[in-house]
Amino acid sequence: MALIVQKFGGTSVGSVERIQAVAEKVKAFCNKGNQVVVVVSAMSGETNRLVSLATEIDDQASAREMDVLLTTGEQVTIALLSMALEKTGIPARSYTGGQVRVLTDDVHGKARIREIDHEKIKADLDSGRVVVVAGFQGVNEKGDITTLGRGGSDTSAVALAAVLKADECQIFTDVDGVYTTDPRVEEKARRMSRITFEEMLEMASLGSKVLQIRSVEFAGKYNVPLRVLSSFKDGPGTLISVEEGDEMERPVISGVAFTRDEAKVIVRGVPDIPGAAYKILGPIGEANIEVDMIVQNIGEDKTTDFTFTVHRNEFSKAQNILRDIAKELGAKEVIGDTDIAKVSLVGVGMRSHAGIASQMFGALAADGINIQMIGTSEIKISVVIDEKYLELAVRSLHAAFELDKPPTK
């Protein structure tokens, strides 16, 4: 007997028919002798509908009341799924985040989980019930309803799997696993049978939308095996876990990730003096603008061109902040570019293989793609390029590293 936590997102429970299909899927796992906890999101479109209702009344509504409103979406889903399970002959019981007592901090809209009281869940499981829990929500010490922010249902599922010491946390989505790159860009993209937490974290942070970064971080911290599966077709999915020595498939490169949401900010002619970088990036950080890649070039005239990338939505804000700072520093100008994209190679095999960067740069050069910025980590190489070459770059790198071929063990 295994204890499995399964999470179903909004599209998976988007209608009564789909909720009934989820019930049948859960029943199949129960019939194999497994104990199952199900975490669900609101039905697709429901959260947007609730936000729209709130906006009609007050587009500046308090975060506390928004949390009270938005959590009703998951409450509908847990009740309907529990009804559907009961109708198939599977005993089930639903719980909101507050009923389970998913205790969080006081930050409405993006609360963090502090602890989970799992006694009710364990008692129900031991009595043969499926437990259906509302994702995305909890309560603070005062009993106020809180929400966990974007990707909160994934985080709820992983947190429950961790505290219950589940054998596996299964995330059901509208894709059947994690691919070597986006199949919409490269039709030869291959579903990976498994990937490490480190690699998945890099892929998620670099634009892969399969899993939210926060849930992957949580799973890695508590060593909860994650499996990405399709709600709409059967298959083994992709297992995300720690490395397992020789048993782990160890390709040099696991995937090509990319993001189009990049913008580049350049402060030209900055005097080369101690503290200049802090004077530029300090106010950017204080404005809660996340900086990604950074390049600093010192010229013969002893001035520096300081270049960094931000999310495209933060580009204008960053430029406005830096114009006054540039004057104070005596810099020449602040310029930028929003027509860029970031493409990255990810793979734990980089640690033990040399020449990955040169092979990457050679493949891009062969297709006439100019590299504007380069960033590296232990298992990642990222480049900033002109956005119009993004899809060509992805296909070129996918082919150069033969990611369409299954890795050898």
C-alpha positions, 0 to 999 in steps of 0.5 A: 500500500502506498500513500499518494497525494494527487493534485488536480488543477483548474482545467482538470476540474473545469466542468462536472464531467471532468470532475467525474473523470477525476473521481474515476481516476482517483478510484482506480488508484484506490482500487489498487490498495493505495491511500489517496489525498486529493488537492484541487484548485478552483474550476477553470475560470472561476478565480477570474470570475471572482476577481471580476466581481470584486473589481466591480465593487472595489478595484482596491479591495482589501487583501483580507477580503479578497482571500475570503472571496477567492477561497470559495472557488476551491470550496466548490470543487472539494465538495463536488469531487467528494460527491462524485467519489461517494457516487462511485462507491469511494468514501470521501471527505472534504476539507478547506485549508482552515479545517485541515488547519494549514497554518500560515503567516499573516501575509494575505495573497501570498502567505507561506505555510508554517505547519500543517495539522495532519491528524484529521487526514491520517484518521480519515485515511486509516478509516478507508476514506479519500481526503479531498483538500482545498489547495491554495489556502490556509489560515493564520494564527487569528483564524483569518483565511489566507491564500498562498499566491500563484501556484498555491495549489501545487505548494499545498499538495507538496506540503501535505505530501511532506507532512504525511511522508507520502510515497509520491506527490502527483501533479496532474496537468494538461500535459503528460510530463516535462519535455526537453523543450516546448513542443510548440516550438520544437516538434521533436521535443521528447518527454523525459522519464525523470529529472532532478529537483535541481534541473526542474527548478532551473527549468521552472525559473527559466520559463517552463510553466509545467510546475511553479518554482515554489512547489519544486523548491518545497519538494526538493527541501523535503525530498518529496518525489514529484510526478507530472502526469496528464489528467486527460490521458494515461502514461508514466509522466515525468518523475522529479526526484534527487539524483540516484547514482548510476540508476539515474538517467544522466544526459549531459543536457536535459533540456532547453528552456527559454523566456520571452519576457526579458528586457535589457537595461544599460547604464552607459558611461558610469564612472569606475568607482567603488560602490557604483554597482550598488548605487545602480542596483540598490534602488532597483532592489528597493523597488522590488524589481528582480534583476536576472543577468548582469554584465559590466564592461570597463572601457579604456576611458575608465568608465563602465557600461553596466547592463542587466536584465529584468522582467519586461513588465518592470522595464519602464519602472527600472528606466525611470528609477535609473535616470536620476541615479545616472545623473547623480553618478555622472553616467552618460545615459540610460538605454534599453531593449525589450526585443530580447529573449533568454535561452538556456541549456540545463543539465546536471551532466555539465558538472562532469563534461567540458566544452558545453559552452563552446558547443552551444555558442558554435551551434548559435553561430552556425545559424547567425545568432548573435549572443548579447549576454551570457550567464552560467551556473553549475548546471545552466548556461543562459544567453540573451539574444534578439527575440526574433531568433528565439525559436531558431535558437531553441531548435538549433540547440535541441538538435545540437545536443541530440535531445530528441534521442533517449539518453543512455544509462 
